[in-house]
Amino acid sequence: MKKKIDVLEYLDGRHYDSKVKSRKRYDDITFYINKVIDYGEPVLELACGTGRVTIPIAKKGISITGLDLLNTMLTEAKRKSKETGVEIEWIEADMTNFNLNKKFNLILMPGCAFNWFLDLKSVEKYLICVKRHLNPNGGLIFDAFNPDLNLLVRDPSKTYPNAKYQDPDGGGLIIVSENTKYDKATQINKVRLSYSISDKTITNELKLRIFFPQELDAILKYNGFEINAKYGDFDQTPFISDSRRQILVCQVKQ
């Protein structure tokens, strides 16, 4: 049975793209293209979504496969790649349980998709799949949020602004707000998103697992990976306490 993510932007790739564009939150494409050049093709991108990173890499003439759980995201990815004129193999699958019978020089998972793993079992299944699909000396690159304690202790009864973007169906401005509630025992942050569209509001909840820096390093070590580099931003500045993200460049221990 497929996992279900009941959030508007993940049910419709057009909403996802519109929201990301409005927030201008990602500056990672040049970073990933440069890493692909370092490692060489073929490349596999997990949690590829609408092809935000996949398509720019393919435009460089690089062989890349995009894998995602959600057909709604892949539908938009296929439309965009066709419009752009690039050939990409799109695969609908769970990134904790896939077998493509192919190996890659580099596996990417951008967009802090690592935070979708809610428990250690899911992380371990994901890393087993990665190992199965990496060539010797191949690389794994992904990012995760660096926990911000100020956000995690926010009052769950209060509402905070999240984003504003134009409805891709022409319905006007969509205003997104959020409430968050962090569970210290499970390290899961429940984010309740409210999408205000004209005279109605769509409300739903997503869950993100918070991974602390030393915890994440240990998970990789004890699952057979070594960390070649850890950055705090996509300009490759070193990871420090105030970094927004944990960006990891890894490979399987030989």
N, C-alpha and C positions, 0 to 999 in steps of 0.2 A: 504494500500500500504506500502511495506517495505521501510525503509529508505535506501539510497544508500551511500556507503562510497567508493569513487573511488580512492583508494590509493593501490598501488601494494601489500604492505605487508598485507593489510586487505582483498584483493581479493584472496590471496593465503596464507594459514596458514604456508606453508613451508618457504615462504619468511619471514614471521613474526618471526618464530622460529630461522631462521638463523641470522636475524638481532639482535634479543634479545641476542642470544648466543654470537655474536661478540662484543656487547657493554658491556656485563656482568653488566647490569644496575640494575638487581633485586636481592635483598638479603632478600626477604620477606617470603620464604617458611617455614623456621623454626618458624618464628613468627606466621604465620597462623596456623600451626600444633599445636603449644602450646595453641593458643586461642581455637581451636576446642576441645582440651582435656579439657580445662576449662569449656566450655559451653556444650559439649556433642553433640551427633548426634540426628537427622539427620541435615545435613548441605546443604545449597543452595549457590552456587556461581553464581553471576550475571556477565555478560560480561566475561565468562570463557575462551573465545578464543579457543586456541588449547589444553587447559587442562594443561597449565604450572603449575598452583597451584592445580587444581582439582586432577590430577593423583597422585602426591605425597601424598595428603591427603588420597585418596582411598587406596593407598598402605599400609597405616597404619591400614587398616581394618575398616575404618570409612565410614558410609553411606553418600554419597554426590551426589547431583544433579548439573549438569552444564547447565546453560542457556546462550545462545548467540543469537544475531540477525542474524549473518552471517553464512550461510550454508557452505561457503568455509572454515571457521575456524573450524566449528564442524566436517567437513569431516576429517580434520587432527587430531582433538581430538579423534574421534572414531577409527581412524587407530592406533594411539599411545596407547590408552587404551587397544585395542585388543592385540596389540603387547606386552604390559606390563602384560596382564592377569588380569586386574581389571574390576569389574562390576560398571559402572557408567551410570546413566540415563542422556542422553543428550537431551536438549530441545531447539528447534529453536523458539525464541520469542523475542519480544521487552520488555526490562526491565522496560519500563514505562506503559506497558499494558499486564499483564499476570495474569492468575489465575490457579494455579496448584491443587486446592482443597486439599492442604496439608500444614501442618505447620512445621516449622523448629526451632531448638534451636539456630541456628546461620546462619546469612546471610552474605556472604562476597562479596565484589566488589573490587578486587585488581587492580593494574596497572594504577591508576589514571583515571579509566574509568568515574569517576564522572565529569571530565572535558569535556566529550562529551555532557553533558546537556547544551544546548545553551541558555535556558531561564528558568525562575522561574516555569512556568507551567510544563515543563518536569520534573524538580526536584520534584515538589509536586506530580505529578502522580507516579513517582518512589517511593516516600516515602509512598504513600497510598498503593501501591502494597506490599512494605516491611511490613507494619503494618498488612496487611491481611494475611501474611504468617509466622508471628513470633508467637511462643508459648509465654505464659506469662513468663516474665523475660528473654526472648530470647535476643540475641545480634545482632547488626548490626555493622560491621567493614568495613571501606573503607578508601581509601586515595585520596588526591587531591594534585596537585602541590601547593607549597607555592610560590606566585608570586615573580619573580625575576625582579625587575625594570630595571636592566641593560639589560636584554633580551627584555623586552617589549618596550624599547626605541631604539632598534637597527635600523639602517638605512635600510629601506625596499628595497632599490636598491642594497644592497650588499648581496653576497652569503656566507654562512657559512657552514663548514663541519658538517655533521650529523652522518654518519656511513659508515662502509665498511664491506661487507660480501660476502661470496661465493654464487654464483647462485646455488640453489638446483638442477637445471637442467643441471649443468655442463658448463654453459656459461662463467665462469670465475668470476673475481672480480666485484662486483657491488659497485659503489661509490655513496653515497647518500649525496646530499647537500640541503640546505634550505634557503629560504627567509621568513622573517616574517613581518607582518604588524598588529599592535595592534590598535584596535578601542576603545578609552577610553569611548565612550558613551555606547557601548554595552558590553564592557569588553570581547570582542571576539578577539582572536589572530588567524589570518589567516596564516597558515603555508604552503608555497608552496614548495613541495618536488620534487627534480629532481633525478631520478635513472639512472645513466649512466651505460649501459650494452653493452660492446664491442663497436660497432660503432653507437649505438642509445641511445637516452635518452627518458625516460618516465617521464612526468611531471604532477603533480596533486596537488590538494589543500585539506587540511583538516582544520577544524575549532575547536578551543578549547576555552571554556568559562573559564575565569580566576575568581576564587573565592578568595576574600581576607579573612584573618583569622576570623576577627570579623563578617564579613558578613556570612560566612559559619556557625559559631556558632549560629548566630541569626536565620538562615534558619531552622536549626534543632530544636531550641527551639520553634519557632512559628509553627512548624509542628508536635509538640507533642513528641519530643525526648529529652532525657537528655544525656549529654556527661559524660561518666564514666571516660574516660581518653583521653588525646590528646598527641600524641607522635610526635617527629620530625624525628625519624628514627626507623628502625625495631629492634634496640637493646633496644627499649623502653625508650630512653632518652627523657626528656620532650621537648615539642615543644617550640622553641625560634625563634627569628627574622630571624636567618640565616639558619633555618632548610630547607632542600630540599623539604620535603613533610609535609602535614598535615595528620596525621594518627589518625582517630577517632574511638573510641570504644563507642557505644551508645546503648541505649535501649529505648523502648517506655515508656513514663511517666505513672506511675500507678495511 
